[in-house]
Amino acid sequence: MLYIGSGTSASAGVQGRHTGYINGTGDIPKLVKIALNQGYSMSFGMLCWTALPSPQLVSHLRARFLSLEAVFTRSFCACIKMVMDVAFIPDFFLWSRDEVNWKPRCTYLSLSESVRADLQLTEEELIAAHELRLKRDAAKTQRHREKKRTENEELFLKNNLAQHQSWSEKNPGRVNEIAADVRKKAKEQQRFRCELCDHNAATQFALDLHLQSRSHLDAERNGRKVLQPLSSTAQNRRASRAAAVANRTYYCTTCKKACTSTTDLKRHKSKQKHKDMVAKSHSSSHQHT
């Protein structure tokens, strides 16, 4: 049996649809649900895909995918017979219904679906709507978690730990990115600070190590931090970075940001803020063309 659909969630994408089908928490199509009850199992494949779009492109990209879904559904004979079948040109299809050995599970074409967004909104309005939706979703998730924790705190913590461990194993790169951001914010907010040495650590563990270090113990004995002069290598590195910023040696023209090195520039271009600016720039250029 064959069913063709699309995952156009602006946050979860096709992965959200896939997970919903596997867990049984998603809106499973009627004929697919009947097949599962008959003992069929599901396997998945993708015919067309793209990265998750920036907020201002979501509605337009969703409209494109609904059109593609309809094309694939007709091309692969995945939809049940409809009164409009006679309106389609036979040469458009890869096969006729009589030639395929699978049964269709789609009950309608996605062209009848709405885009669920106002295509007339400006980019600023779409971004504002996206931010509001994120806040509402976060509040909804928080209320759900609080409810589950109140009902059974021990089970809630156990499930939460299991989900976190499972996600961490599947997304090691993202785990490292989040950890780096947490450490950076901890330093900026001075959460783990040694006033004596004017030192901000990234974690409590790092602060504990610092408190046991020779430099801190020397500072305790002397009543102040023992300042070590910068080495010539460190001085040259600092001067080189300052010159790179001043001369825009490593410069992002899209964001108008000067970086200190090729590594710094590469790190900047990997961030979502830069990607959003690139998408916005491309969108603006298309509008002016």
Buried (B, 14 or more C-beta within 10 A) or exposed (E): BBBBBBBBBBEBBBEBBBEBBEEEEBEBBEBBEEBBEEEEEEEEEEEEEEEBBBBBBBBBBBBBBBEBBBBBBBBBBBBBEBEEEEEEEEEEBEEEEEEBEEEBBBEEBBEEBEBEBEEEBEBEEBBEBBEEEEEEEEEEEEEEEEEBBEEEEEEBEEEEEEEEEEEEEEEEEEBEEEEEEEBEEBBEEEBBBBEBBEBBBBBEEBBEEBBEBEBBEEBEEEEEBEEEEEEEEEEEBEEEBEEBBEEEBBBBEBBEBBBBBEEBBEEBBEEEEBBBBBBBEEBEEEEEE
